[in-house]
Each structure stands twice: as structure tokens, then as C-alpha cells.
């Protein structure tokens, strides 16, 4: 069997562990097509926890029910690209009733302006309404997905939100699903027109149960006839921390060792595979995540690394030799960046597995 593990951001894994029912409200909304909670969905979570994978799942569910799909990432000009995608979809459908079929369109290369001029905003709203009415007449609708929403130009996002809000008010079959870091989403929901998204269904993705990880590994390795050392499934599952990206990395490297060993992995090779996965996680996730942190932000993170669990914000401030108020500013920035997260009253914890160990090792990239 070919290695089923895909440790690449956004790729759907061989098994979606502990995600059954996550998109239940969204899937129900697709059948009703208008005015349902799940048609507006916001997916939040730390880096590597599977937000983009859930966007992919939403797109797949929509396509299965014949919905048109426009998929975008929040880089500059995304609104213009969405508008051009809607125009091309409308042209593809042409005059007369469209067939009930899968209509997927991922925008790429269209639209060169960062924002839509006012006249184009009106054009987009009217063209979109015409497209949605045509789809509605044929029992389908349009899904727009937007990834990495924390990087979005806020004015573009508010323009898009305003247009979608009008379509929702008009009872048109529109669905909007976006994904981003939790703190950034909270800020966005407090801004202007985007407040209508407060009524959206919110899905906060977390790490999965380690026991479910072990069961998934057992199924996949057993099905391929791969033999791991006695008791090592528990070690491998624990090493993932239930973090979806690490689940893929560790599974990937264990599978590679199994291929070298013709289906059998000894303990030394298994430990080598886990070590390689943890190093790759530092290079692919942790390193890039802290690359834009300021020196004082890094001081805050290093002060946290002394603890084996959640850190007291007061203790962190003392270790930094900073006032509580000043340390709170660094804390807020790090939460918004998705590097740490609140862990109870007066405490914070690392949001990324491996970050604590990386800091303790002097931040050497593996």
C-alpha cells in the first residue's frame, strides 16, 4: 500500500479523527439552502489543527449536493477574485436553467485590485444575486470559503460581509465558511458590518483524544500488515499530543520506516521516525510561527518555557522583569498570533506542540 499519511497543510488525512458531526449544521443547511445557522460557519483553531481540512470537507459536501463553490485564501485582492469567479460561474451557466451538477471553481489569477471600487461592489452584489437566483431556481446554491482570515485586509473583508449580508436578507441560497486563528476571529467579529457573522455557527477545533489517535494508527498499520514494536502504538500516539499535523507527520515517518523494513519496524527505527517527525514539526510549524515575534515577545515565551504546564502570567512577568501591565501587552499579542492561549484565570499555555521544547533547546532549528 502507498503511504496514506499526508503531512502537508490543507491535505485531507486518511482518517478524520474525532471530527464526525463537526459539519452537521452546515450539511443540514445545504439541504434547506437559506436562513439556516450552519450556512454561515466560522472555523477556528491553532495552526495545524485542521482548519483548512475542514474547509475542504465543507466544499466536498457542497459539491455533492450540486452547489457551486468559490474557494479563496485571504491574500490581497481576494474580494476582486471572488467577484470575478462569480462572473465566470454566471457565464458558465449561460442563459436558461443550469443543470444540477457539481460546479466547483477555485479562483486564481483574476482581479488585480486590492479593493473593489464602489461601482464594482454594486456590480458584484447584483451579479451575485442574479447567479444565486438562478441556482435557487434549480434547487442548489453557492458556497464561498475563505481561509487564513486573520491575514485578510479588514476593509475587503467588511465589503464581502456587507454583500453576503444583503444576499442572506434576500433569502438567497448563499453559504459562507471561513477559517482563522481564534483571537483574530474575535477581533473581526467586533468590527463594523462583520458583526452579522456573530450569528454564525462557530466551530473551535482542538487537539483530538490520544486514545483515538492510537486506535486510528492501529487500524491503518494493521490494514497494511505493518508490525510495530510491542507497546509502541501508545508511545507514537502520545508523541502527537493529539495534534492533527503531528499525527500525519509521525504516521508518515513510521510508514517510511516500515517500507524500509519490508513491513516490520524495530524499536530503534520507530524511535528514529518519531524524532524525525518532531524535528520536522519544528521546521514546518514552530519556526515559521515565531519568525515574526519581537525580542520581548520571545522573552515572554522563554519565561513560559520554564514551566512544564500552564504558566502563571504573574510568574512570567516576574521572570521577564516587567510590570504586569507591560507583560499583558505581550500576552495579548502572542494570543492573537496563535502562539499561546488562555488556560484558566491568570494562566496561559503554549498553543503549538513542540514550542516549549524548541525554546528550552535554545531555539535551534532541527
N, C-alpha and C positions, 0 to 999 in steps of 0.2 A: 504494500500500500504506500501511496505517496504521503509524505509528511503533511498532516492536515492542519497543523498549527501555523498561524499567520500573524507573526508579531510585527505588523505594520499598522500604523494608525489608520483607523477607519475601516479596516477589513473585517468582515464578519467572521467570527471564530467558528470552529466546527460545532461547538455547543454553546448556546447562550445560557450560562449557568445562572440560576436564580433570577431570571428575567421574565418568567412566564406570567402573563397577565399584566405586564407593565404598560402595554399599549391598549389595554382593553377598552378604555373610554374612547380613545382615538378610533379604534376599529368600529366601535358601535356608532360613532359619529359619522363615519363614512357611509354607513347604510342609511342614516336619516338625512345626511347631506347639508343640513343647515340648522343653526341655532342650538347646537349641542356642545356641551362643555369640552369634550375631547378634541373637537376640531381646532381649537386654539390650545396648543400644548407647548410648555417650556420645559426643556430637559436640562438639569444642572448636575454638576459633579466635578470632582477633581480631574486633573489631566490623566488620561489613560484609563479612566474608569468605564469607558464605553459609550460616551455621548454620541459620537459620530456613528457608531454601530447601530444605536437605537434610531437615529435619523434614517439610516439605510433600511432598517426594518419597517419604519413608517412608510417610506417610499414604496417598498415592496408590497405592503398591504394595500396601499392606494392603487398601485398598478394592477393588482389582482382584481380590483373592483372597477377597473376601467377608467380611473381618474387620470387626468393629465398631471404631470409633475414638472415643476421647475425647481432645480436644486442649485443652491448658491452658497458661497463662503463669504464672510463679511470683509473682504478686501475692498479697497477704494473703488467706487463705481458700481457696487453691486446692485443698486437700485436701477441704474440705467440698463444693466444687463438683464435684470428681471423684466423690465419693461419691453426690451427687445425680444426676449424669449416669449413673452405673452403675444407680441405681434406676430412672431413666426409661427406660433401654435395656431393663431387665428387664421393665418394664411394657409397652413397645412390642412386645417379642417375645411377651408374653402366655403363656397356657398352651398346651402342645403344642409340637411341633417347629417352630422358626423356619425360614423359607425361606432358602436360600443366596443372599443378596443383599448389596449394599453397604449397610452400616449405619454412617453417619457421624454423630457428634454432637459439636458444639463447645459446651462448657459456657459459659453466660453468664447471670449473674443469679441463680444458685442458690447457696444456702449463705451465711449471713451471719456465721458464727463464724469466728474465725481458726484455731482448732484444733477437732478433733473430741473431744467428751467420751468417756471410756473406753467407755461403753455404745454410743456410735455407732461407735467404732472396731471393736468386736466385730460390730456390725450390718453395717458396711461389708465386713468380711472375709468374713462368712458369706454376705451377699447377693452379693458379687462371686464367691465360689466357686460359688454356685448358677448365676449367669449364665454363668460360664466353663464349667461342666459342660454346660450347655445348648448353648452354642456348640460345645464339643468333640464332643458327640454328633452334630453336624451338619457336622463337618469344617471348622470355622472357629475364630476366637478373638477376643481383644480386645487392641487396641493402645492404650496410654496414652502421649501425648507431653507433655513439659514443657519449655517454652522459658525462657530467661533464668534458668537455675538458680542463678546466682550471687546473685540477689536473693531467693532463697527463704528463708522462715523455717526455720531449721535443725530445730526441733522438728517442724514439719509435714512436712518432708522425711523425717525419720527415721521418723515414723509411716507415711508412704506406703511407704518402703523396707521396713519390717517386714512390712506386709501383702503386698506383692508377693513378698517372700522366702518367705512361707508358701505363696502360690499356686504359686511355682516348685517348692518342695519337694514339693507335692502333685501335680506333673506336669500342672498345668492349662495351657491354651493362652493364656498371658499374654505380652505383649511390652511393654517399657518403653524408650522412646527419649527422651533428654533432651539439651539443648544449653546451653552456657555458656562463660564465659571460662576459659582453661586453668588459671590459678593457683587460681581459686575451686574448680574441679572437684577439683584435687589436695587442697585442704583438706577438702572434703566427703568424699572417699573415705577420709580418715583418722578420720572421726567415727563412733563407735558402730555401729549396725546397718547403716549405709550401706556398711560395708566389704565386704558381699557384692557390691556393684557393682564391686569391683576385678576381678572375673572378667568384667566386661562387655567387649564389643568396643569399642575406643576408636578414634575417627576424628578425627584432628587436621587440620583444614583449613588450608591455606596459600594464599598467592598462586599464581596459575597462570602457566605459562610465557608470556612476552610473545609468543613466536612463535605460540603457539596463539591468543592474542588477535588477532593480526594476521590469521591465517587465518579466524577467525570473522567479523571485520569484513569481510574481502574477500568472503566468501560472502553475508553479509546485504546489504551495499550493492550488490553485483553483481546479486543476485537482484531487487532493486528498481529496477535501472537507474540507480543513483546514481553520479555520477562525482566523485571526489575529486581534488585536485591530485596530480601525479606525486610519488611517494615519501611522500605524507602518511600512508598507512596505517601505515608504520613509526613515524612521529612520534606518531600517535594511540595506537598500541599501547604505545609506550614511556612515554607520559604516564600510562597506567593503573597502572604498576608491577605489573601482573598482579593488581591488587586488584579483586575482583568488583564491588563497589559503584561504583568509578570506571569500570569497563568499561561499566556501564549508563549512568552519567552522561554520559560522553564520547560514547557511541553515540547517546544521546538528543539531545544538543545538536547533533551533526553532522547527524542526521536532520532536525532542525528547520531548520537552515540549508539543507539540500537541498530542503526543501519551499518555502522562500522563493525559491530559485534554480531552481525547476522541474526538479530532478534533478541540477543541477550546483552544485558548491561550489568557489569560488575560494579561493586560499590565505589571503587576509585573513579571509574568513568562517570557514574551517576553524580558523584560529588563535583567532579570537574564540570559537568553540564550545568549544575545549579550555580556554581561560581561564575561560569561564563555568562549565564543569564543575568545574574545580579550586576555584573560589570557592564553589560550592555544596557541595562536599565539606567545606570548612572550616565552613560554616554548619550542615550537617546532621550531620556526624560528629565533626570535631575539636573544635569549640566546645563542644558538649554533653558530650563525653568529658572535657574538662579543667575543666568548670564546678565540680566538687566538689573539685578538687585544692587542697591548702593552699598557703600562700605558700611554705613551704620545699619542698614538692613541686614547685612551679613553678620554684623556684631550681634544683632538680636537673635539670629538663627544659631550662631555659635553658642550663645548663652543658653539657649534651649537645649542644645545637644548634650549638656551635662546630665540631663535627666533621662531616665530610662522609660518614662511615661509622660503624661501631660505635665506641662510646666506652669508654675505659678507666675503670673505676669509681674507680681511684686518681686519675686526672686530674680526674674530675668532683668528687670530694671536695675536691681542692686548689682548684679554681675556686670552689667553694661556701664555702671556708674553714671546712670542717667535718671532724671526725675521720672516719676510715674506718668506725668502728662506727656513728656517727650517720648518715652518708651511706647506710650499708647499710640502715638502717631506712626511709629514704625510698625507696630502690631496691625493697625488698620491697613497700611499699605501692603503688608505681607499677606493678609487675609484676602484683599482684593486681587492680589497676584496669584492666588490659589496655592501658595506655598505652605501656609498654616491655616488652621481652622479652630474656632472656639471649641473648648472641651469641657464646658461647665463654667460656673461662676468664677471669674478670676483666673481661668486656666486656658491654655492653648496647647495644641498638639500639631505635629507635622502632618501635612496633607498628602505627602508623597512618600511611599515606602522607599527606603534606602537613603533618604536625605540626611537623617541623623548620622548614619554610619559614614556617609560621604564627608560630613563636617568633622566627625571625630578622626577621620583618616587624613586630615589636613587638606581636604578638597582636591585630592589628586584624581584626575580623570583616568579611569581604567582603560 
